[in-house]
């Protein structure tokens, strides 16, 4: 009875008091099969890979960004083209990294004047540069801007336009409607209310000279430049003035009537010839100085 059963399994041992992590129901943990890297590797701190507040996506994205060569695009569009997580998830992960100091994004102006977003990856966030030369420096203080509102610069007045001889309300309304329709022929000719009011008399002057709306529209919209029109109203004002047609002959305004030319007659006082109506018998000199003046 005192012989032991050699085929029975040994009894499980209890966990040592000094190693509370060991458990009777231990399911096994990770085992590292490491080979030392000699090329194509990057050193990443555990403060990122084991960050207690970052999401798994943010940790993975932070590791990916730290492994990239300097100058590699890491904007949202480039990352979405590289990974399948989508715009919102990648944007949220970048925001997490930025919140915890692992990433810094700032908008800068290039020498050509273009505004770009510069991304800086920090492998040891919140460390001063003088303490660790390889760490990311603290962001420079932003310069203060003068918040005093500046008065808007006065806009240059539009060139003068021709004026109609008889600015009837119906004629001006027809001119306004024609100007409003120009944008259907070229979207760049979208005019403001102020510009339309300035140009309407010039269009009315054309209509007054019996220019048809179609001919006037072609005169204003044909052969426009290909580049953007920064101030289309100024261009239209120039065309209305430079190409103004003449008035029809029967509507040309008449000048002052020619002076009446009286026949010659001899003065009854000095017998000199002078021109005067038949009722006058003496020349102007005799009427003022002669002995028979009234």
C-alpha positions in Angstrom: 0.0 0.0 0.0 2.9 2.3 0.4 4.0 1.8 -3.2 3.5 4.9 -5.4 1.8 4.8 -8.8 4.6 5.7 -11.1 2.1 6.3 -14.0 0.2 9.0 -12.3 1.0 12.6 -13.3 2.8 14.7 -10.7 0.6 17.0 -8.6 0.6 20.6 -9.7 2.6 23.0 -7.6 1.1 26.1 -6.1 2.3 29.5 -7.2 5.2 30.8 -5.1 4.3 33.6 -2.7 7.0 35.9 -4.3 5.5 35.5 -7.8 1.9 36.5 -7.7 1.6 36.8 -11.4 1.8 33.0 -11.8 -1.6 31.5 -11.8 -2.9 28.0 -11.6 -5.0 28.9 -14.7 -2.1 30.5 -16.6 -2.9 30.6 -20.4 0.6 31.6 -21.6 2.0 35.0 -22.7 4.0 36.3 -25.6 7.4 34.8 -26.3 9.9 36.9 -28.3 12.0 35.3 -31.0 14.3 38.2 -31.6 17.0 38.6 -34.2 19.1 41.7 -34.0 18.4 44.2 -36.8 21.4 45.6 -38.8 19.5 47.5 -41.5 16.1 49.1 -42.1 15.0 49.6 -38.5 13.9 52.4 -36.2 14.1 52.8 -32.5 10.7 53.6 -30.9 10.2 54.1 -27.2 7.7 52.2 -25.1 6.1 55.5 -24.1 4.5 55.4 -27.5 4.0 51.6 -28.1 2.6 51.1 -24.6 0.9 54.5 -24.2 -2.0 54.1 -21.7 -4.3 56.6 -23.4 -3.6 56.3 -27.2 -5.8 54.1 -29.3 -4.3 51.1 -31.0 -4.7 52.9 -34.4 -2.9 56.0 -33.1 0.0 53.9 -31.7 0.4 52.1 -35.0 0.2 55.3 -37.0 2.7 57.0 -34.7 5.1 54.1 -35.2 4.6 54.2 -38.9 5.3 57.9 -39.1 8.5 57.6 -37.0 9.8 54.9 -39.4 9.4 57.1 -42.5 12.3 59.0 -44.0 12.4 62.8 -43.6 10.3 64.5 -46.2 7.8 61.7 -46.7 4.2 63.1 -47.1 2.1 62.2 -44.0 -0.9 64.4 -44.7 -4.4 62.8 -44.4 -4.8 62.4 -48.2 -1.4 60.5 -48.5 -2.2 58.3 -45.5 -5.7 57.4 -46.8 -4.1 56.4 -50.1 -1.6 54.1 -48.1 -4.0 52.6 -45.6 -7.6 51.4 -45.7 -8.9 52.9 -42.4 -10.5 55.8 -44.1 -10.3 59.6 -43.7 -12.1 60.0 -40.4 -10.3 57.3 -38.5 -6.9 58.4 -39.7 -7.8 62.1 -38.9 -8.8 61.1 -35.4 -5.6 59.1 -34.9 -3.5 62.1 -36.0 -5.4 64.3 -33.6 -4.7 61.9 -30.7 -1.0 61.9 -31.5 -1.0 65.7 -31.7 -2.9 66.0 -28.4 -0.3 63.8 -26.5 2.7 65.6 -28.0 3.8 62.8 -30.4 3.0 64.9 -33.4 3.0 68.6 -34.2 1.3 70.2 -37.2 1.7 73.8 -38.2 0.8 75.9 -41.3 3.8 77.7 -42.8 4.3 79.8 -45.9 6.8 78.7 -48.6 9.1 81.2 -50.3 6.7 81.2 -53.3 3.8 82.3 -51.0 2.0 78.9 -50.9 0.5 77.8 -47.5 1.5 74.2 -46.6 1.1 72.0 -43.4 4.4 71.0 -41.9 4.3 67.8 -39.7 6.9 67.1 -37.1 7.1 63.7 -35.4 8.5 63.7 -31.8 10.1 60.5 -30.6 10.2 61.8 -27.0 7.4 64.3 -26.5 7.6 67.1 -24.0 11.4 66.9 -23.7 13.4 70.1 -24.0 15.8 70.3 -26.9 18.8 71.3 -24.8 18.3 68.3 -22.6 18.1 65.8 -25.5 19.4 67.1 -28.8 17.6 64.5 -30.9 14.3 65.3 -29.4 11.7 67.6 -30.9 12.0 71.2 -29.7 9.1 72.9 -28.0 6.9 74.8 -30.5 8.1 78.5 -30.9 5.8 81.1 -29.4 3.4 82.5 -31.9 3.9 86.2 -32.8 1.1 88.4 -31.6 -0.8 90.1 -34.3 -2.4 93.5 -34.2 -6.1 92.8 -33.9 -7.1 96.4 -34.6 -9.6 96.3 -37.5 -8.1 98.0 -40.5 -10.4 100.2 -42.7 -11.1 98.7 -46.1 -9.1 100.2 -48.9 -11.2 102.5 -51.1 -12.1 100.8 -54.4 -11.1 102.5 -57.6 -14.1 104.1 -59.3 -15.4 102.5 -62.5 -14.7 104.4 -65.8 -17.5 106.7 -66.9 -20.1 105.4 -69.4 -22.2 107.2 -72.0 -25.4 108.8 -70.9 -28.7 108.5 -72.8 -30.4 111.7 -74.0 -33.7 110.6 -72.6 -33.2 108.2 -69.6 -36.7 106.9 -69.5 -37.4 104.3 -66.7 -38.5 101.7 -69.3 -35.2 102.1 -71.2 -33.1 101.8 -68.1 -35.0 98.7 -67.0 -34.3 97.1 -70.4 -30.7 97.9 -70.0 -30.6 96.4 -66.4 -32.2 93.2 -67.6 -29.7 92.9 -70.5 -26.7 93.3 -68.1 -28.2 90.7 -65.7 -28.4 88.2 -68.6 -24.7 88.5 -69.5 -23.7 85.9 -66.9 -25.6 83.2 -68.8 -23.2 83.8 -71.7 -20.0 84.0 -69.5 -20.2 83.2 -65.7 -17.3 85.7 -65.2 -19.7 88.6 -66.1 -21.7 88.2 -62.8 -22.2 91.9 -61.8 -23.2 93.4 -58.5 -26.1 95.7 -58.0 -23.8 98.7 -57.7 -22.0 97.8 -60.9 -25.2 97.2 -62.8 -26.6 100.6 -61.7 -23.4 102.3 -63.0 -23.4 100.5 -66.4 -27.2 100.7 -67.1 -27.1 104.3 -68.5 -24.3 103.2 -70.9 -26.4 100.3 -72.2 -29.4 102.6 -72.5 -27.3 105.0 -74.6 -26.7 102.1 -77.0 -30.3 101.1 -77.1 -31.2 104.7 -77.7 -29.0 104.6 -80.8 -31.1 101.7 -82.0 -28.5 99.0 -81.3 -30.4 95.7 -81.0 -30.0 93.7 -77.7 -28.3 90.9 -79.6 -25.7 93.2 -81.2 -25.1 94.9 -77.9 -24.6 91.6 -76.2 -22.1 90.5 -78.8 -20.2 93.8 -78.4 -19.9 93.2 -74.7 -19.1 89.4 -74.6 -17.2 88.6 -77.8 -13.4 88.1 -77.7 -13.1 88.3 -73.9 -9.6 87.4 -72.6 -9.0 83.9 -71.4 -7.5 84.9 -68.0 -9.7 85.6 -65.0 -11.6 88.9 -65.1 -10.7 90.6 -61.8 -13.2 93.4 -62.4 -15.6 92.7 -65.3 -17.6 95.9 -64.8 -14.5 98.0 -65.7 -14.1 96.0 -68.9 -17.7 96.5 -69.8 -17.6 100.2 -69.1 -14.6 100.5 -71.5 -16.4 98.7 -74.2 -19.6 100.7 -73.8 -17.6 103.9 -74.3 -15.0 102.8 -76.9 -17.5 101.2 -79.3 -20.5 103.5 -78.8 -22.4 103.7 -82.2 -23.4 107.1 -83.5 -26.9 108.5 -83.3 -29.2 107.9 -86.3 -29.2 111.0 -88.7 -32.8 111.9 -87.9 -32.0 111.9 -84.2 -28.8 114.0 -84.4 -29.4 117.0 -82.1 -29.7 120.3 -84.0 -27.4 123.2 -83.3 -28.4 126.9 -82.8 -30.3 128.5 -85.8 -28.0 130.6 -88.1 -28.2 134.4 -87.6 -30.7 136.3 -89.9 -28.9 138.1 -92.8 -30.7 141.4 -93.6 -30.3 143.1 -97.0 -28.1 146.1 -97.5 -29.6 149.6 -97.4 -28.2 153.2 -97.3 -28.4 155.3 -94.2 -30.7 158.3 -94.5 -28.2 160.3 -92.4 -24.7 159.5 -93.7 -25.6 157.5 -96.8 -23.4 154.6 -95.7 -24.5 151.1 -96.5 -25.6 148.9 -93.6 -27.7 145.8 -92.9 -30.8 146.2 -90.9 -34.5 145.3 -91.0 -36.7 147.4 -93.3 -38.0 149.4 -90.3 -34.5 150.8 -89.7 -33.5 153.8 -91.9 -30.4 154.9 -90.2 -27.2 153.0 -89.4 -26.3 152.3 -85.8 -23.8 155.2 -85.7 -26.3 157.8 -86.8 -28.9 156.5 -84.4 -26.7 157.1 -81.5 -24.7 160.2 -82.4 -26.5 161.9 -85.3 -28.6 165.1 -84.9 -31.8 163.2 -85.6 -31.4 160.7 -82.9 -34.5 160.2 -80.8 
